[in-house]
Amino acid sequence: MNALKYRNPEVAPVVEIKVADKGNEWLFSFSDDDIGIEEQFFSKILVLFKRLQNRDEYPGTGIGLAICKKILESHSGRIWVESVPETGSTFYFTLRKRW
């Protein structure tokens, strides 16, 4: 959803979803061509109710990624992001194959 919300509205969004077998876990990635995130904010976007943009510019509550993080951690998974401002972002998460 964020890939559709945080993008240039004049350009059609591009989203790529991948999964890789990493032995004991699956590695999922979601890449997009959104507005990107500066590295100093990578950890902030995973905190409940923390937002980078003004609500007037982009609506939302700031809970989506925090909920994803909580769910993944409860299943021994991880979540992180790599991003370049004005270029796009790739969100990664892992899930163990067996609990």
Stockholm file with secondary structure:
# STOCKHOLM 1.0

chainA/1-99         MNALKYRNPEVAPVVEIKVADKGNEWLFSFSDDDIGIEEQFFSKILVLFKRLQNRDEYPGTGIGLAICKKILESHSGRIWVESVPETGSTFYFTLRKRW
#=GR chainA/1-99 SS CHHHHSSCTTSCCCEEEEEEECSSEEEEEEEECSSCCCGGGTTGGGSTTCCSSCTTTSCCCSCHHHHHHHHHHHTTCCEEEEEETTTEEEEEEEEESCC
#=GC SS_cons        CHHHHSSCTTSCCCEEEEEEECSSEEEEEEEECSSCCCGGGTTGGGSTTCCSSCTTTSCCCSCHHHHHHHHHHHTTCCEEEEEETTTEEEEEEEEESCC
//
